[in-house]
């Protein structure tokens, strides 16, 4: 079977994402292997796939006036037009004529002559007449939604919660590719030695200005490095590293990570404990618990104990007031990680947030009795919505008068992060340090 070229592969990926609501990052890796995409073309394939997904609403707005006479367009033809228009509007290095030629060739291969003629006609018309202006959208929220390809309901929510300017900054940043970051395993190496080894391996890396043990990768994939294989680093976003800081675990303590897979935060806590004490890492799914174990072995951490368990049932397996500190990184909408999963924004619904807040509350109610008096409970999510964050924590504190907000969390945070702490809470927006959106609340059980 003839292998498909980059644009045909991108078209297949876009169809699969829309039709099956599959995750683009998983599909992309499979497609690269299946079609034996050349190493030098992987960047273009990633750009075409993610870029077209990221800008889908903008592309549809631009296409709409040119499709008026074409009532029933097959989905693959619509995807092909989006894919080609993305190249024409947003990619400087690809000449319009080359993008249009490729689109017409794909249309001839996949459809009949009428389809290739229509594709050619639509794209040539756009080339001649130019794009419709966003100035026709009078409502600033609607314009921002189309301009940055975020659903209007989401933009309205964020504007209500964060204000227009913060929302605009976040939406614009969500259209950019995130840098890969990693955490250096300080039980095995130092930051300087790790950076030197990676540079020697050909990676372009630098230290993080925000998190002491974090490094940023400017070129290459750190998961392919010897440093990763040798357990010197863990791929993890900077925001997510702050959960271990909030927890502030001391050596020889017993810590619980209630929703732990794939183990980034558990292993960070274990490293901060200097391989002493015990980190009890729980997850609902066996295959995910295996990932935690694999990571612990790779990092040579012996103080992690795993269990496949629904954290809503922890009271059946652990004694009350038997844990020094608990981290609950709760299941959430993931609205803070849109840069990594651009397809997510088109599948989420407002009702999802309400359902998730119920699950989050149930988890907090389940794990809190296990905490010792004077112990710390950290609640975190990778979302930026108050429904799942501040509202959940406020409800919990109202119902559990034996808990209070722990304002000393500010002192435990890295210096660069301290100005972002508000009392016992920290809401990181993607634009704050260029990381994922992330929320942390630090609660203390009264003595």
GIBELJO-V58956 format. One record per backbone hydrogen bond with DSSP energy under -1.0 kcal/mol. CO is the residue of the C=O (numbers start at 1). NH is the residue of the N-H. Records with the same first field share a line. If there is no record, write none. Layout:
BEGIN
CO: NH + NH
END
This chain:
BEGIN
5: 9
6: 10
7: 11
8: 12
9: 13
10: 14
11: 15
12: 16
13: 17
14: 18
15: 19
16: 20
23: 27
24: 28
25: 29
26: 30
27: 31
28: 32
29: 33
30: 34
31: 35
32: 37
38: 41
41: 45
42: 46
43: 47
44: 48
45: 49
46: 50
47: 51
48: 52
49: 53
50: 54
51: 55
53: 56
55: 59
56: 60
57: 61
58: 62
59: 63
60: 64
63: 66
64: 67
67: 70
69: 71
74: 78
75: 79
76: 80
77: 81
78: 82
79: 83
80: 84
81: 85
82: 86
83: 87
84: 88
85: 89
86: 90
87: 91
95: 99
96: 100
97: 101
98: 102
99: 103
100: 104
101: 105
102: 106
103: 107
104: 108
105: 109
106: 110
107: 111
112: 116
113: 117
114: 118
115: 119
116: 120
117: 121
118: 122
119: 123
120: 124
121: 125
122: 126
123: 127
124: 128
125: 129
126: 130
133: 136
134: 137
139: 143
140: 144
141: 145
142: 146
143: 147
144: 148
145: 150
151: 155
152: 156
153: 157
154: 158
155: 159
156: 160
157: 161
158: 162
159: 163
163: 167
164: 168
165: 169
166: 170
167: 171
168: 172
169: 173
170: 174
172: 175
173: 176
180: 217
181: 236
182: 215
183: 234
184: 186
185: 188 + 189
190: 194
191: 195
192: 196
193: 197
194: 198
195: 199
196: 200
197: 201
198: 203
199: 202
204: 218 + 219
206: 216
211: 214
213: 184
214: 208
215: 182
216: 206
219: 204
221: 224
222: 225
225: 229
226: 230
227: 232
228: 231
232: 185
234: 183
237: 241
239: 242
240: 243
242: 246
243: 247
244: 248
250: 253
253: 278
254: 324 + 325
255: 280
256: 327
257: 282
260: 263
263: 267
264: 268
265: 269
266: 270
267: 271
268: 272
269: 273
270: 275
271: 274
273: 276
278: 255
279: 305
280: 257
281: 307
282: 260
283: 309
285: 289
286: 290
288: 292
289: 293
290: 294
291: 295
292: 296
293: 297
294: 298
295: 299
296: 301
297: 300
303: 279
305: 281
307: 283
310: 313
311: 314
313: 316
314: 317 + 318
323: 372
325: 256
326: 378
327: 258
328: 330 + 380
334: 337
336: 437
337: 340 + 341
341: 344
343: 346
344: 347 + 348
349: 352
351: 355
352: 356
353: 357
354: 358
355: 359
356: 360
357: 361
358: 362
359: 363
360: 364
361: 365
362: 366
363: 367
364: 368
367: 370
368: 371
369: 321
370: 322 + 323
372: 375
375: 445
376: 326
377: 443
378: 328
379: 441
380: 330
381: 439
382: 336
386: 391
389: 393
390: 394
391: 395
392: 396
393: 397
394: 398
395: 399
396: 400
400: 403
402: 446
404: 444
406: 409
407: 410
414: 417 + 418
417: 420
418: 421
422: 425
424: 442
425: 422
426: 440
428: 438
429: 432
438: 428
439: 381
440: 426
441: 379
442: 406
443: 377
444: 404
445: 374
END
